[in-house]
């Protein structure tokens, strides 16, 4: 391991080297402490990365131990079809949910490496039940 990599968990080094994803800015991985759950998979649905919030969000299913497992194992068949459709057809999927008294905005979209579709990113943001909406010109 190089000096700059010594603080990075092994699974995140795997992600960084396998996919060339660079969530790091200098010695700071800004995405790890970001208050939005970020989950990244490859085109086969294998989970490559989860930030701390994502690990906590899915803690009852194994948290960050889910890295390396497949999204199809934790989704209903119709959800898995939607995920594969998003990746194959370069779509986005955005919706809100309420679970355990918390409202969330879920945003799913393909990610690219050198212009090539490389998998799916899911962002899960906790949002208020009532929020302002502005129309800007």
N, C-alpha and C positions, 0 to 999 in steps of 0.2 A: 504494500500500500504506500502511496506517495504521502508526503507530509500533509498535503491539503486534504487527503481522503481519510486520515486517521480518525476523525470524529464522526464519519458517516457510517450508519448501520450497514451491515453486509448486504441486506436485501435492497437497500437504496443504491448501493454501489452497483449491484447487478442491474438494476433498472437503468442507471446512468450509462453504464458501459454497453448494455445490450441494445438500447434504443436511441442512445445519444440525446435523451431528454436532459436538459440542463436547467433544473429549477433553482440552481444555486446562483447567488450573486456574491462573488468573492467567497468568503467563508461562511456566508449566511444563506441558509435555505429558507427563504421567506415563506414558502408555501407550507412548511411544517407547522408553523405557529399561527397561520392564517385562520380566522374564525369561521371559515366555510369548510365543510367536508369536501375534500377532493379525492376522487377515486379514478385511477387511470388503468385501462386495460389495453391489450393488444387486439389485433383483428380477429383472433380466435376466441376472445373473451377472457383470456388469462389475466388476472389482476397483477399489474406491474408496480403500482404505487398507491399508497394511502397516506394522507397526511395525518397528523395527530387527531384532528377533529373527526376524520373519517374512521380512524381506528376506534375512537371512543363511541361514535355513532353505532358501529357494528360490533361493539365489544361482546354482546351476548352470543354472537355467532363466531367469535374468535378474534375480533379486532384485526390488528396488523398481521396476525398469523394467516389471514385470508390471502395475503400476497402469495402468488403462485397458484392459487386455486382458480376455478373457472366460474364466471358469472352465471352460466347456465345451471350451476348447482344450487344457486340461491334465488332463482327467479322461476315464476310459473312459466309454462310453455308459451303462453301468449305474450308475456313480457319479454322472454328471450327472443321471440320472433320480431318484436318491435326493436329490440337492441340490434339485432343483426340487420334489420332493414335500415336503421339509422346509419350504420357503418357502410353498408353496401351502396346506399343511394345518397350518401352525403347529406343527410337530413339533420335537423335538430328536433328535439322533443322537449317541451317546456310545460310544466304543470305545477299545481300546488297540492299539498296533502296536509292532513292533520293527523297526528299520531301522538298519543299520550299527552294531549293538551298543548302540543306544540305545532304551530303551522310552519310549513316549509315550502320554499320554492325549489323545485328540482329542474335542473337544466342539463340535458344530455346532448352531446355533439361529438362528431368524429374529430380526431386530432391528426395532424400530418407531420411527416418527417421528410424534409426535402421535397415537398409537394405530393408525396404519396400518402394515401390514407393508411394510418398506422394503428387505429384502435378507437376507443371511446373514452371521453372524459365525462364524468358526472360531477356536477357541483350541487351541493345541498345546502341551502341557506335558510337559517331560521329567520322568519319574518313576523312582524306583528299582525294580529287579526284585522286590525283597521290601520290603514296607512294612507298617507297623502298620495295623490296622483296629480302630476303637473303636466300641462300641455305647453310645450315650448315652440316658439316660432323662430 
